[in-house]
Amino acid sequence: ICDDYKVLGRAYENDQQFETALTNYQKAIALNPTSAPVLNRIGIVYAKKKEYERALEYFEKAVASDPNASDVIGNLKQTRKILAKQNTEAAN
């Protein structure tokens, strides 16, 4: 069932229906709280919505769940760069 919600979430995400995607991903996480792929997808959706703090939270959870997931590590690094740039711009 967890995979069903993940597939639905991905379909809605691909259709730019981010809130519905998040709802399905959250249902998947309720069934499997340490699913790095789902945590990563949630982070990606928040990044697409430009909610980088929330994205970072989920990428960190995904890395904690699977420290060797290179795609998640890449997303985490990219999000940290974006936030650092925003903080620098805000300080100027």
C-alpha positions in Angstrom: 0.0 0.0 0.0 2.9 2.4 0.8 4.1 2.0 -2.8 0.6 2.7 -4.1 0.6 6.1 -2.3 4.2 6.8 -3.6 3.1 6.1 -7.2 0.0 8.3 -6.8 2.1 11.0 -5.3 4.5 10.9 -8.2 1.7 11.1 -10.7 0.3 14.1 -9.0 3.7 15.7 -8.7 4.4 15.2 -12.4 1.0 16.9 -13.1 2.1 19.9 -10.9 -0.6 19.1 -8.3 1.8 19.5 -5.4 -0.7 19.5 -2.5 -2.3 16.3 -3.7 1.1 14.8 -4.2 2.1 15.7 -0.7 -1.1 14.2 0.7 -0.3 10.9 -0.9 3.4 11.0 0.1 2.3 11.7 3.7 0.1 8.7 3.6 3.0 6.6 2.4 5.2 8.0 5.2 2.5 7.1 7.8 2.9 3.5 6.7 6.7 3.6 6.4 8.2 6.5 8.3 11.8 5.8 7.3 11.2 5.4 3.6 14.1 7.5 2.2 12.7 7.6 -1.4 9.4 9.0 -0.1 11.0 11.4 2.2 13.2 12.5 -0.7 10.1 13.0 -2.9 8.4 15.1 -0.2 11.6 17.3 -0.1 11.5 17.6 -3.9 7.9 18.8 -3.9 8.7 21.4 -1.2 11.7 22.5 -3.3 9.5 22.9 -6.4 7.2 25.0 -4.3 10.2 27.1 -3.2 9.7 26.1 0.4 13.3 25.3 0.9 13.3 25.1 4.7 10.7 22.4 4.6 12.5 20.7 1.7 15.7 20.7 3.8 13.9 19.1 6.7 12.8 16.1 4.5 16.1 15.7 2.7 17.8 15.5 6.2 15.3 12.9 7.3 15.9 10.9 4.1 19.7 11.0 4.5 19.3 9.9 8.1 17.3 7.0 6.9 19.7 6.1 4.0 23.1 7.8 4.4 24.3 6.3 1.1 21.5 7.6 -1.1 23.5 9.8 -3.5 20.5 11.4 -5.1 19.2 12.5 -1.7 22.6 13.8 -0.7 22.7 15.8 -3.9 19.3 17.3 -3.2 20.4 18.1 0.4 23.5 19.9 -0.8 21.6 21.8 -3.5 19.0 23.0 -1.1 21.6 24.1 1.4 23.3 26.2 -1.3 19.9 27.8 -2.2 19.3 28.7 1.4 22.8 30.0 1.9 22.3 32.2 -1.2 19.0 33.5 0.1 20.5 34.2 3.5 23.4 36.1 1.9 21.0 38.1 -0.3 18.8 38.9 2.7 21.8 40.2 4.7 22.8 42.6 2.0 
